[in-house]
Amino acid sequence: MSDNALTLLRAMEWLPASSPLLNAALLDWLMEEDSMTKRFERHCAKVTVEPLREGFISAAEVGEEVALLPQEQRYWLREILLFGDGVPWLAGRTIVPESTLNGPEAMLQNLGNRPLGRYLFSSSTLTRDFIEPGNVQSLWGRRSRLRLANKPLLLTELFLPAAPLYHCGSAEGSQ
């Protein structure tokens, strides 16, 4: 499951938010500006994270997404599954340029089982450059370039079949 989810995440095709494939309910989820972890918590008793891979990788290993980040020798990679009440809801991939890992942002290397959203959205210096929706094999996802103290990182998320995105109407998003 985890290998397949990460393979699909890497194969996502990116769409403009104006794509006719995206309805209002999907856009409500995919263009969420706040923490997805926090949003998931409205649908379950407990959100947990299972890190699948963490460590430095080369620019070549980053692939095409390296064009969305500063050119560097190494990038910190974190790939996870996020669960709602023990059910896998999201596969996530975070790519962080090594230069972003200076100062308090070095904490990004030590998140362990802590959701990235809990760390990011506790920072007063967090900004988002863009959110881009994506699709692969009838699954939806998104990628965002975020900045902590103006230092970039790229977050890609794939909503797995059991995720509330596929089972909730748009009314939920207005809570």
C-alpha positions as YAML, in Angstrom:
chain: A
units: angstrom
residues:
- id: 1
  name: MET
  ca: [0.00, 0.00, 0.00]
- id: 2
  name: SER
  ca: [2.63, 2.54, 1.01]
- id: 3
  name: ASP
  ca: [4.91, 1.93, -2.00]
- id: 4
  name: ASN
  ca: [1.94, 2.12, -4.37]
- id: 5
  name: ALA
  ca: [0.66, 5.34, -2.77]
- id: 6
  name: LEU
  ca: [4.08, 7.00, -3.10]
- id: 7
  name: THR
  ca: [4.41, 5.83, -6.72]
- id: 8
  name: LEU
  ca: [1.01, 7.36, -7.49]
- id: 9
  name: LEU
  ca: [1.93, 10.55, -5.64]
- id: 10
  name: ARG
  ca: [5.02, 10.96, -7.84]
- id: 11
  name: ALA
  ca: [2.96, 10.31, -11.02]
- id: 12
  name: MET
  ca: [0.34, 12.99, -10.39]
- id: 13
  name: GLU
  ca: [-0.69, 15.21, -13.29]
- id: 14
  name: TRP
  ca: [-1.05, 18.86, -12.31]
- id: 15
  name: LEU
  ca: [-4.12, 20.89, -13.24]
- id: 16
  name: PRO
  ca: [-5.09, 24.55, -13.05]
- id: 17
  name: ALA
  ca: [-7.65, 25.29, -10.33]
- id: 18
  name: SER
  ca: [-9.96, 26.35, -13.19]
- id: 19
  name: SER
  ca: [-9.97, 22.81, -14.67]
- id: 20
  name: PRO
  ca: [-13.50, 21.54, -15.49]
- id: 21
  name: LEU
  ca: [-12.55, 18.28, -13.73]
- id: 22
  name: LEU
  ca: [-12.64, 20.12, -10.39]
- id: 23
  name: ASN
  ca: [-16.01, 20.74, -8.78]
- id: 24
  name: ALA
  ca: [-16.67, 23.02, -5.81]
- id: 25
  name: ALA
  ca: [-16.51, 20.20, -3.25]
- id: 26
  name: LEU
  ca: [-13.10, 19.02, -4.54]
- id: 27
  name: LEU
  ca: [-11.74, 22.55, -4.69]
- id: 28
  name: ASP
  ca: [-12.89, 23.14, -1.12]
- id: 29
  name: TRP
  ca: [-10.51, 20.38, -0.03]
- id: 30
  name: LEU
  ca: [-7.70, 20.80, -2.54]
- id: 31
  name: MET
  ca: [-7.34, 24.56, -2.10]
- id: 32
  name: GLU
  ca: [-7.48, 24.40, 1.73]
- id: 33
  name: GLU
  ca: [-5.18, 27.14, 3.05]
- id: 34
  name: ASP
  ca: [-5.13, 25.92, 6.65]
- id: 35
  name: SER
  ca: [-3.61, 22.73, 8.01]
- id: 36
  name: MET
  ca: [-4.91, 19.55, 6.36]
- id: 37
  name: THR
  ca: [-4.10, 17.73, 9.61]
- id: 38
  name: LYS
  ca: [-6.47, 20.06, 11.44]
- id: 39
  name: ARG
  ca: [-9.15, 19.52, 8.81]
- id: 40
  name: PHE
  ca: [-8.77, 15.74, 9.05]
- id: 41
  name: GLU
  ca: [-9.16, 15.98, 12.83]
- id: 42
  name: ARG
  ca: [-12.74, 17.12, 12.27]
- id: 43
  name: HIS
  ca: [-13.45, 13.70, 10.75]
- id: 44
  name: CYS
  ca: [-11.84, 11.32, 13.22]
- id: 45
  name: ALA
  ca: [-10.82, 10.90, 16.84]
- id: 46
  name: LYS
  ca: [-7.06, 10.66, 16.13]
- id: 47
  name: VAL
  ca: [-4.70, 11.60, 13.31]
- id: 48
  name: THR
  ca: [-1.39, 9.71, 13.25]
- id: 49
  name: VAL
  ca: [1.64, 9.68, 10.97]
- id: 50
  name: GLU
  ca: [3.85, 6.83, 9.84]
- id: 51
  name: PRO
  ca: [7.16, 8.04, 8.39]
- id: 52
  name: LEU
  ca: [8.15, 5.84, 5.44]
- id: 53
  name: ARG
  ca: [11.37, 7.51, 4.36]
- id: 54
  name: GLU
  ca: [13.44, 10.38, 5.73]
- id: 55
  name: GLY
  ca: [16.87, 11.56, 4.73]
- id: 56
  name: PHE
  ca: [18.93, 13.63, 2.35]
- id: 57
  name: ILE
  ca: [18.64, 13.05, -1.39]
- id: 58
  name: SER
  ca: [20.35, 14.59, -4.41]
- id: 59
  name: ALA
  ca: [18.76, 17.03, -6.85]
- id: 60
  name: ALA
  ca: [18.57, 14.19, -9.40]
- id: 61
  name: GLU
  ca: [16.51, 12.11, -6.95]
- id: 62
  name: VAL
  ca: [14.07, 15.01, -6.43]
- id: 63
  name: GLY
  ca: [13.14, 14.85, -10.11]
- id: 64
  name: GLU
  ca: [11.17, 17.50, -12.00]
- id: 65
  name: GLU
  ca: [10.03, 19.21, -8.80]
- id: 66
  name: VAL
  ca: [13.56, 20.49, -8.26]
- id: 67
  name: ALA
  ca: [12.59, 23.32, -10.67]
- id: 68
  name: LEU
  ca: [10.19, 24.63, -7.98]
- id: 69
  name: LEU
  ca: [12.95, 24.98, -5.38]
- id: 70
  name: PRO
  ca: [16.36, 26.67, -5.17]
- id: 71
  name: GLN
  ca: [19.17, 24.69, -6.83]
- id: 72
  name: GLU
  ca: [21.13, 22.87, -4.14]
- id: 73
  name: GLN
  ca: [23.32, 19.80, -3.76]
- id: 74
  name: ARG
  ca: [21.05, 18.10, -1.23]
- id: 75
  name: TYR
  ca: [17.43, 18.15, -0.17]
- id: 76
  name: TRP
  ca: [15.74, 16.69, 2.89]
- id: 77
  name: LEU
  ca: [13.04, 14.21, 1.88]
- id: 78
  name: ARG
  ca: [10.21, 13.06, 4.14]
- id: 79
  name: GLU
  ca: [7.60, 10.62, 2.86]
- id: 80
  name: ILE
  ca: [4.73, 9.63, 5.15]
- id: 81
  name: LEU
  ca: [1.32, 8.08, 5.41]
- id: 82
  name: LEU
  ca: [-1.22, 10.01, 7.47]
- id: 83
  name: PHE
  ca: [-3.99, 8.01, 9.13]
- id: 84
  name: GLY
  ca: [-7.42, 8.95, 10.46]
- id: 85
  name: ASP
  ca: [-8.35, 6.50, 13.24]
- id: 86
  name: GLY
  ca: [-5.85, 3.98, 11.88]
- id: 87
  name: VAL
  ca: [-7.06, 4.18, 8.24]
- id: 88
  name: PRO
  ca: [-4.62, 5.60, 5.64]
- id: 89
  name: TRP
  ca: [-6.05, 8.87, 4.33]
- id: 90
  name: LEU
  ca: [-3.08, 10.65, 2.76]
- id: 91
  name: ALA
  ca: [0.37, 9.99, 1.34]
- id: 92
  name: GLY
  ca: [2.69, 12.97, 1.77]
- id: 93
  name: ARG
  ca: [6.07, 13.95, 0.38]
- id: 94
  name: THR
  ca: [8.01, 16.95, 1.66]
- id: 95
  name: ILE
  ca: [11.13, 18.20, -0.09]
- id: 96
  name: VAL
  ca: [13.22, 20.74, 1.79]
- id: 97
  name: PRO
  ca: [16.32, 22.44, 0.37]
- id: 98
  name: GLU
  ca: [19.28, 21.99, 2.71]
- id: 99
  name: SER
  ca: [19.58, 25.78, 3.08]
- id: 100
  name: THR
  ca: [16.05, 25.90, 4.54]
- id: 101
  name: LEU
  ca: [17.23, 23.71, 7.44]
- id: 102
  name: ASN
  ca: [19.11, 26.52, 9.21]
- id: 103
  name: GLY
  ca: [17.90, 27.94, 12.52]
- id: 104
  name: PRO
  ca: [14.56, 26.78, 13.94]
- id: 105
  name: GLU
  ca: [13.67, 25.16, 10.60]
- id: 106
  name: ALA
  ca: [16.24, 22.41, 11.35]
- id: 107
  name: MET
  ca: [13.34, 20.90, 13.32]
- id: 108
  name: LEU
  ca: [11.93, 19.69, 9.98]
- id: 109
  name: GLN
  ca: [14.49, 16.86, 10.18]
- id: 110
  name: ASN
  ca: [13.18, 15.68, 13.55]
- id: 111
  name: LEU
  ca: [9.41, 15.48, 13.14]
- id: 112
  name: GLY
  ca: [9.24, 11.72, 13.61]
- id: 113
  name: ASN
  ca: [5.57, 10.73, 14.06]
- id: 114
  name: ARG
  ca: [4.45, 14.36, 14.37]
- id: 115
  name: PRO
  ca: [2.34, 15.66, 11.45]
- id: 116
  name: LEU
  ca: [4.11, 18.31, 9.38]
- id: 117
  name: GLY
  ca: [1.01, 20.52, 9.59]
- id: 118
  name: ARG
  ca: [1.26, 20.74, 13.38]
- id: 119
  name: TYR
  ca: [4.77, 22.12, 13.02]
- id: 120
  name: LEU
  ca: [4.18, 24.39, 10.02]
- id: 121
  name: PHE
  ca: [0.96, 25.99, 11.18]
- id: 122
  name: SER
  ca: [2.36, 26.78, 14.62]
- id: 123
  name: SER
  ca: [4.86, 29.14, 12.97]
- id: 124
  name: SER
  ca: [4.07, 32.83, 12.64]
- id: 125
  name: THR
  ca: [6.46, 33.00, 9.67]
- id: 126
  name: LEU
  ca: [4.55, 30.50, 7.45]
- id: 127
  name: THR
  ca: [3.44, 31.68, 4.00]
- id: 128
  name: ARG
  ca: [2.26, 29.77, 0.92]
- id: 129
  name: ASP
  ca: [3.31, 30.64, -2.64]
- id: 130
  name: PHE
  ca: [0.79, 28.42, -4.42]
- id: 131
  name: ILE
  ca: [-1.46, 25.36, -4.29]
- id: 132
  name: GLU
  ca: [-1.69, 23.24, -7.42]
- id: 133
  name: PRO
  ca: [-4.34, 20.49, -7.68]
- id: 134
  name: GLY
  ca: [-3.47, 17.16, -9.24]
- id: 135
  name: ASN
  ca: [-5.00, 13.86, -10.29]
- id: 136
  name: VAL
  ca: [-3.77, 10.32, -10.83]
- id: 137
  name: GLN
  ca: [-5.89, 7.19, -11.38]
- id: 138
  name: SER
  ca: [-9.09, 8.80, -10.05]
- id: 139
  name: LEU
  ca: [-7.31, 10.01, -6.91]
- id: 140
  name: TRP
  ca: [-6.86, 13.68, -6.09]
- id: 141
  name: GLY
  ca: [-3.90, 15.49, -4.64]
- id: 142
  name: ARG
  ca: [-2.17, 18.81, -4.43]
- id: 143
  name: ARG
  ca: [1.23, 20.37, -4.07]
- id: 144
  name: SER
  ca: [2.18, 23.58, -2.34]
- id: 145
  name: ARG
  ca: [5.32, 25.59, -2.03]
- id: 146
  name: LEU
  ca: [5.41, 26.89, 1.52]
- id: 147
  name: ARG
  ca: [7.90, 29.19, 3.19]
- id: 148
  name: LEU
  ca: [9.08, 29.33, 6.78]
- id: 149
  name: ALA
  ca: [10.85, 32.62, 7.49]
- id: 150
  name: ASN
  ca: [10.90, 33.02, 3.69]
- id: 151
  name: LYS
  ca: [12.76, 29.69, 3.27]
- id: 152
  name: PRO
  ca: [10.99, 27.33, 0.80]
- id: 153
  name: LEU
  ca: [9.82, 23.73, 1.00]
- id: 154
  name: LEU
  ca: [7.58, 21.72, -1.29]
- id: 155
  name: LEU
  ca: [4.73, 19.60, 0.05]
- id: 156
  name: THR
  ca: [2.87, 17.10, -2.15]
- id: 157
  name: GLU
  ca: [-0.20, 15.31, -0.82]
- id: 158
  name: LEU
  ca: [-2.22, 12.46, -2.34]
- id: 159
  name: PHE
  ca: [-5.66, 11.77, -0.88]
- id: 160
  name: LEU
  ca: [-6.08, 8.01, -0.56]
- id: 161
  name: PRO
  ca: [-9.45, 6.29, -1.28]
- id: 162
  name: ALA
  ca: [-10.66, 6.30, 2.36]
- id: 163
  name: ALA
  ca: [-9.98, 10.05, 2.83]
- id: 164
  name: PRO
  ca: [-12.94, 12.25, 3.81]
- id: 165
  name: LEU
  ca: [-12.41, 14.24, 0.60]
- id: 166
  name: TYR
  ca: [-14.21, 11.44, -1.27]
- id: 167
  name: HIS
  ca: [-17.00, 10.98, 1.27]
- id: 168
  name: CYS
  ca: [-17.99, 14.51, 2.34]
- id: 169
  name: GLY
  ca: [-19.97, 17.24, 0.66]
- id: 170
  name: SER
  ca: [-18.74, 20.79, 0.41]
- id: 171
  name: ALA
  ca: [-20.88, 21.88, 3.38]
- id: 172
  name: GLU
  ca: [-18.26, 20.39, 5.73]
- id: 173
  name: GLY
  ca: [-15.69, 22.93, 4.58]
- id: 174
  name: SER
  ca: [-17.75, 25.86, 5.81]
- id: 175
  name: GLN
  ca: [-17.52, 24.86, 9.48]
...
